[in-house]
Amino acid sequence: MTRGCLVKEQRACELRASALHTLREFGRNGVILTLILLCCVVSSVSAAQEAKDPVRVDEKTDGIIKSALKYLASKQLPNGAWGSAEEEQRHPIAITGYTLMAFQAAGQLPGEGEFGKNVSAGMQYLLDATAPDGIMGNRNDGQYMYGHGVASIALAELYGQTRSPAMRPKLEKIIRVIIASQNSEGGWRYRPIARDADISVTVLQVVALRAAKNGGLEVPQSTIDNAVKYVKRCYHPPSGGFTYQPNRDPGFARTAAAIYSLQVCGLYDDEMVKKGSEYLLKNNKNHDQWFTYGNFYAAPAQYMIGGETWRNWYGQLKDTLLKAVTTKGEMAYWDGKLDQGHSVGQIYCTAVYTMMLAMPYHYIPLYQR
């Protein structure tokens, strides 16, 4: 049994034990019995999901994940953010969001787990960086809705798993910014007020909205429906891929972002999703200028396709990542060479690759169908 399975089973046992203790203390009433049943359902759903997934994290990969988390923890800044390379330092909101997702994928939550303190500090940094109107990021940066989207995903997932009352007011403002900034085409651009849209910014906002909705926040169905319409306009029928904007050329990263967007909107079995998945399989490369960025979307997209598609995808991705990793003592990291000299930085690459390798732990609800 993998570490992820063991930790998850331990959590389920703790929930059941807590419910039973409450039952003894407060008597046999319907509320407590309901609590016990809910705990059993959570455990059963988790076990069912793992049973369906043909992929397991092997011992070697588990060790790399642990070492990568130690590396990321060692690079956290005093204010709770992450970012060491020049490009990372320009976008601390986004890099912190990516890194928090890596920790979550490995089962680390605020104040919970070996790196719970790191997660708490990173989460607080993002909350503190949220302006009164809900915008995160440097307004002088022309691309700040991109970082806003990444950080929104991380915070929405954390809220969904913790239901922290202190988080909700700011998270609601953050999500309202996304809803209000959807343009007339149904997509999003790099600034809240946009005349056009593109798939790279749109996917982040859509995923954040889905994570927020999963956590119980209000998201208008019309917002989701219009987003789906925009993404489908980017479909390229001759290739089965998707374009950056409608009527342009298809590409790997664009296609990954598009089908992931459709999946989180509920279109898991849509014909465009199937064609897009096939496009990814045909155009997958171990080295590419957009390797990290593209696989950040391609991995969860193929994960939700499931079956042999996911097994083969994860196997190839794992082999590529384990060959490229650098280990020093108890730490492991990636230097970005898979991006062919266009890497954002070591923290960015290490966070994204760690998240992908840890996906079979099934800790992030967003990646479940």
C-alpha positions as CSV (number, residue, x, y, z in Angstrom):
1,M,0.0,0.0,0.0
2,T,1.4,3.4,-0.9
3,R,2.0,6.2,1.5
4,G,-1.0,8.1,0.1
5,C,-3.3,5.1,0.7
6,L,-2.0,4.7,4.3
7,V,-2.4,8.4,5.1
8,K,-5.9,8.4,3.6
9,E,-6.9,5.3,5.5
10,Q,-5.6,6.8,8.7
11,R,-7.7,9.9,8.1
12,A,-10.8,7.9,7.5
13,C,-10.2,5.9,10.7
14,E,-9.7,9.1,12.7
15,L,-13.0,10.5,11.3
16,R,-14.8,7.3,12.3
17,A,-13.2,7.2,15.7
18,S,-14.2,10.9,16.3
19,A,-17.8,10.2,15.3
20,L,-18.0,7.2,17.6
21,H,-16.6,9.2,20.5
22,T,-19.2,11.9,19.8
23,L,-21.9,9.2,19.7
24,R,-20.8,7.9,23.2
25,E,-20.7,11.5,24.6
26,F,-23.9,12.9,23.2
27,G,-26.2,9.9,22.7
28,R,-27.8,8.2,19.8
29,N,-29.5,10.8,17.8
30,G,-30.1,11.3,14.1
31,V,-27.5,14.0,13.6
32,I,-24.7,11.9,15.0
33,L,-25.7,8.8,13.1
34,T,-25.7,11.0,9.9
35,L,-22.2,12.1,10.7
36,I,-21.1,8.5,11.0
37,L,-22.7,7.6,7.7
38,L,-21.0,10.6,6.0
39,C,-17.6,9.5,7.3
40,C,-18.2,6.0,5.9
41,V,-19.3,7.5,2.6
42,V,-16.1,9.6,2.4
43,S,-14.0,6.5,3.0
44,S,-15.9,4.4,0.5
45,V,-15.7,7.0,-2.3
46,S,-12.0,7.4,-1.7
47,A,-11.5,3.6,-1.9
48,A,-13.6,3.3,-5.0
49,Q,-11.7,6.0,-6.8
50,E,-8.4,4.3,-6.0
51,A,-9.8,1.0,-7.1
52,K,-10.7,2.5,-10.5
53,D,-7.3,4.1,-11.1
54,P,-4.9,1.6,-12.8
55,V,-1.9,3.8,-11.6
56,R,-0.1,3.6,-8.2
57,V,2.8,5.7,-6.9
58,D,5.7,3.3,-6.6
59,E,8.3,3.4,-3.8
60,K,10.9,5.3,-5.9
61,T,8.4,7.9,-7.1
62,D,7.1,8.3,-3.6
63,G,10.6,9.0,-2.4
64,I,11.2,11.7,-5.1
65,I,7.9,13.4,-4.1
66,K,8.9,13.5,-0.5
67,S,12.3,14.9,-1.4
68,A,10.8,17.5,-3.8
69,L,8.4,18.7,-1.0
70,K,11.4,19.2,1.3
71,Y,13.1,21.2,-1.5
72,L,10.1,23.4,-1.9
73,A,9.7,23.9,1.8
74,S,13.3,25.0,2.0
75,K,12.7,27.7,-0.6
76,Q,9.7,29.3,1.0
77,L,10.3,33.0,1.7
78,P,9.8,34.7,5.1
79,N,6.5,36.2,3.9
80,G,5.1,32.8,3.0
81,A,5.5,33.2,-0.8
82,W,7.7,31.2,-3.2
83,G,9.9,32.5,-6.1
84,S,13.7,32.4,-6.5
85,A,14.5,32.8,-10.2
86,E,14.0,36.2,-11.8
87,E,10.8,35.2,-13.7
88,E,9.4,33.6,-10.5
89,Q,10.1,36.7,-8.5
90,R,8.1,38.7,-11.0
91,H,5.0,36.5,-10.4
92,P,5.0,35.4,-6.8
93,I,1.2,35.0,-6.7
94,A,1.2,32.4,-9.5
95,I,4.3,30.6,-8.2
96,T,2.9,30.4,-4.7
97,G,-0.3,29.0,-6.2
98,Y,1.5,26.3,-8.1
99,T,3.5,25.3,-5.1
100,L,0.5,25.1,-2.8
101,M,-1.1,22.8,-5.3
102,A,2.0,20.5,-5.2
103,F,1.7,20.2,-1.4
104,Q,-2.1,19.6,-1.6
105,A,-1.6,16.8,-4.2
106,A,0.6,15.1,-1.7
107,G,-1.9,15.4,1.1
108,Q,-0.5,18.4,2.9
109,L,-3.1,20.9,4.3
110,P,-2.9,24.0,6.5
111,G,-1.5,22.9,9.9
112,E,-1.8,19.3,8.9
113,G,1.0,17.0,7.7
114,E,4.8,17.4,7.7
115,F,4.6,20.6,5.7
116,G,1.3,21.9,7.2
117,K,3.1,25.1,8.4
118,N,4.4,25.8,4.9
119,V,0.9,25.4,3.5
120,S,-0.5,27.7,6.1
121,A,2.1,30.4,5.5
122,G,1.6,30.2,1.7
123,M,-2.2,30.4,2.0
124,Q,-1.9,33.4,4.3
125,Y,0.4,35.1,1.9
126,L,-2.2,34.8,-0.9
127,L,-5.0,36.0,1.4
128,D,-2.9,39.0,2.5
129,A,-2.1,39.8,-1.1
130,T,-5.8,40.0,-1.9
131,A,-7.0,43.6,-2.5
132,P,-10.4,44.8,-1.0
133,D,-11.9,44.4,-4.5
134,G,-10.7,40.7,-4.6
135,I,-7.9,41.1,-7.1
136,M,-4.6,39.3,-6.5
137,G,-1.4,40.4,-8.1
138,N,0.4,43.4,-9.3
139,R,-2.0,45.7,-11.3
140,N,1.0,47.1,-13.1
141,D,1.7,43.7,-14.6
142,G,-0.3,43.3,-17.8
143,Q,-0.8,39.6,-17.2
144,Y,-2.1,39.6,-13.6
145,M,-5.3,37.7,-14.2
146,Y,-3.1,34.7,-15.0
147,G,-1.6,34.7,-11.6
148,H,-5.0,35.5,-10.1
149,G,-6.4,32.3,-11.7
150,V,-3.6,30.0,-10.5
151,A,-3.8,31.3,-6.9
152,S,-7.6,31.1,-7.0
153,I,-7.5,27.4,-7.8
154,A,-5.1,26.8,-4.9
155,L,-7.2,28.8,-2.4
156,A,-10.5,27.3,-3.6
157,E,-9.1,23.8,-3.2
158,L,-7.8,24.6,0.2
159,Y,-11.2,26.0,1.2
160,G,-13.0,23.0,-0.1
161,Q,-10.9,20.7,2.0
162,T,-10.8,22.8,5.2
163,R,-14.0,24.9,5.1
164,S,-12.1,27.6,6.9
165,P,-14.6,30.4,7.9
166,A,-11.7,32.9,7.8
167,M,-11.0,32.2,4.2
168,R,-14.5,32.4,2.7
169,P,-15.1,36.2,2.6
170,K,-11.9,36.9,0.7
171,L,-12.3,33.8,-1.5
172,E,-15.8,35.0,-2.4
173,K,-14.4,38.3,-3.6
174,I,-11.7,36.6,-5.5
175,I,-14.2,34.4,-7.4
176,R,-16.5,37.4,-8.0
177,V,-13.6,39.1,-9.8
178,I,-13.4,36.1,-12.2
179,I,-17.2,36.0,-12.8
180,A,-17.4,39.7,-13.4
181,S,-14.4,39.7,-15.8
182,Q,-15.7,37.1,-18.3
183,N,-16.0,38.9,-21.6
184,S,-18.8,38.8,-24.2
185,E,-17.2,35.8,-26.0
186,G,-17.4,33.7,-22.8
187,G,-13.6,33.7,-22.2
188,W,-11.0,35.6,-20.2
189,R,-7.9,37.7,-21.0
190,Y,-5.0,39.0,-18.9
191,R,-6.9,41.9,-17.4
192,P,-10.3,42.0,-15.8
193,I,-11.7,44.2,-18.5
194,A,-11.1,42.6,-21.9
195,R,-12.4,42.9,-25.4
196,D,-11.1,39.5,-26.4
197,A,-10.1,36.2,-24.8
198,D,-7.6,33.3,-25.1
199,I,-7.5,29.7,-24.0
200,S,-4.5,30.1,-21.6
201,V,-6.2,32.6,-19.3
202,T,-9.7,31.1,-19.7
203,V,-8.7,27.6,-18.5
204,L,-7.4,29.0,-15.2
205,Q,-10.5,30.9,-14.5
206,V,-12.8,28.0,-15.4
207,V,-10.8,25.6,-13.2
208,A,-11.0,28.1,-10.3
209,L,-14.7,28.5,-10.7
210,R,-15.2,24.7,-10.6
211,A,-13.0,24.4,-7.5
212,A,-15.0,27.2,-5.9
213,K,-18.3,25.6,-6.8
214,N,-17.1,22.3,-5.4
215,G,-16.4,24.1,-2.1
216,G,-20.0,25.5,-1.9
217,L,-19.5,29.0,-3.4
218,E,-22.0,30.4,-5.8
219,V,-21.1,30.3,-9.4
220,P,-23.8,31.1,-12.0
221,Q,-24.4,28.3,-14.5
222,S,-24.6,30.9,-17.3
223,T,-20.9,31.7,-16.6
224,I,-20.0,28.1,-17.1
225,D,-22.2,27.7,-20.2
226,N,-20.7,30.7,-21.8
227,A,-17.1,29.5,-21.0
228,V,-17.9,26.2,-22.7
229,K,-19.1,28.0,-25.8
230,Y,-15.9,30.0,-26.0
231,V,-13.7,26.9,-25.6
232,K,-15.6,25.0,-28.2
233,R,-15.1,27.9,-30.6
234,C,-11.3,27.2,-30.3
235,Y,-11.8,23.7,-31.6
236,H,-9.8,22.8,-34.8
237,P,-11.8,19.9,-36.5
238,P,-9.1,18.9,-39.1
239,S,-6.6,18.0,-36.4
240,G,-8.8,17.4,-33.3
241,G,-6.8,19.9,-31.4
242,F,-7.6,23.4,-30.0
243,T,-6.3,26.8,-30.8
244,Y,-5.1,29.7,-28.6
245,Q,-8.0,31.8,-30.0
246,P,-10.7,30.9,-32.6
247,N,-9.5,30.4,-36.2
248,R,-5.8,30.0,-35.4
249,D,-3.4,27.0,-35.4
250,P,-3.8,24.2,-32.9
251,G,-1.1,23.2,-30.4
252,F,-0.3,20.8,-27.6
253,A,-0.6,23.1,-24.6
254,R,-3.7,24.8,-26.0
255,T,-5.4,21.5,-26.6
256,A,-4.6,20.3,-23.1
257,A,-5.9,23.5,-21.6
258,A,-9.1,23.3,-23.7
259,I,-10.1,19.7,-23.0
260,Y,-9.3,20.2,-19.3
261,S,-11.6,23.2,-19.3
262,L,-14.4,21.2,-20.8
263,Q,-13.9,18.4,-18.4
264,V,-14.1,20.6,-15.3
265,C,-17.3,22.0,-16.8
266,G,-18.8,18.5,-16.8
267,L,-18.2,17.5,-20.4
268,Y,-16.1,14.5,-19.6
269,D,-17.4,12.4,-22.6
270,D,-17.8,15.1,-25.1
271,E,-16.5,14.2,-28.6
272,M,-14.2,17.2,-28.6
273,V,-12.6,16.0,-25.4
274,K,-12.0,12.6,-26.9
275,K,-10.5,14.1,-30.1
276,G,-8.4,16.4,-28.0
277,S,-7.1,13.6,-25.9
278,E,-6.1,11.7,-29.1
279,Y,-4.4,14.9,-30.3
280,L,-2.3,15.0,-27.2
281,L,-1.2,11.4,-27.6
282,K,-0.1,12.1,-31.2
283,N,1.8,15.3,-30.3
284,N,3.3,14.4,-27.0
285,K,7.0,15.2,-26.7
286,N,9.5,14.7,-23.9
287,H,11.2,18.0,-24.5
288,D,9.4,21.1,-25.7
289,Q,9.4,24.8,-25.0
290,W,6.0,24.5,-23.3
291,F,6.6,21.1,-21.7
292,T,5.8,22.1,-18.1
293,Y,3.0,24.4,-19.0
294,G,1.3,22.0,-21.3
295,N,1.6,19.0,-19.0
296,F,0.2,21.0,-16.1
297,Y,-3.1,20.7,-18.0
298,A,-2.5,17.5,-20.0
299,A,-1.9,15.3,-16.9
300,P,-5.2,16.0,-15.2
301,A,-7.0,15.9,-18.5
302,Q,-5.7,12.4,-19.3
303,Y,-6.2,11.4,-15.7
304,M,-9.9,12.1,-16.1
305,I,-10.0,10.2,-19.3
306,G,-8.7,7.3,-17.2
307,G,-8.0,3.7,-18.1
308,E,-5.2,2.8,-20.4
309,T,-4.9,6.3,-21.7
310,W,-4.0,7.5,-18.2
311,R,-1.8,4.5,-17.4
312,N,0.3,5.0,-20.5
313,W,0.4,8.8,-20.1
314,Y,1.5,8.7,-16.4
315,G,4.1,5.9,-17.1
316,Q,5.8,7.9,-19.9
317,L,5.6,11.2,-17.9
318,K,7.0,9.5,-14.8
319,D,9.9,8.0,-16.7
320,T,10.7,11.4,-18.2
321,L,10.6,13.2,-14.9
322,L,12.6,10.7,-12.9
323,K,15.4,10.8,-15.5
324,A,15.5,14.6,-15.4
325,V,15.4,15.0,-11.6
326,T,18.4,16.2,-9.6
327,T,18.8,14.8,-6.1
328,K,21.0,16.4,-3.4
329,G,20.9,14.7,0.0
330,E,17.3,14.6,1.2
331,M,16.1,17.0,-1.5
332,A,15.1,16.7,-5.1
333,Y,14.3,19.3,-7.8
334,W,14.1,19.9,-11.5
335,D,16.1,22.6,-13.3
336,G,13.7,23.2,-16.2
337,K,15.8,21.6,-19.0
338,L,12.7,19.8,-20.3
339,D,11.4,23.2,-21.3
340,Q,14.4,23.6,-23.7
341,G,15.8,26.7,-22.2
342,H,12.5,28.5,-21.6
343,S,12.0,27.5,-18.0
344,V,10.4,29.9,-15.6
345,G,12.5,28.5,-12.7
346,Q,13.3,25.5,-10.5
347,I,10.5,26.2,-8.0
348,Y,7.9,26.4,-10.8
349,C,9.1,23.2,-12.5
350,T,9.5,21.3,-9.2
351,A,6.0,22.3,-8.0
352,V,4.3,21.3,-11.3
353,Y,6.2,18.0,-11.7
354,T,5.6,17.1,-8.0
355,M,1.9,17.7,-8.4
356,M,1.7,15.5,-11.5
357,L,3.6,12.6,-9.9
358,A,1.4,12.8,-6.8
359,M,-1.9,12.7,-8.7
360,P,-2.5,9.0,-8.1
361,Y,-2.7,9.7,-4.4
362,H,-6.2,11.2,-5.2
363,Y,-6.0,14.0,-2.7
364,I,-7.2,16.9,-4.9
365,P,-11.0,16.7,-5.4
366,L,-10.8,18.8,-8.5
367,Y,-9.1,16.0,-10.4
368,Q,-12.0,13.6,-9.8
369,R,-14.8,13.2,-12.3
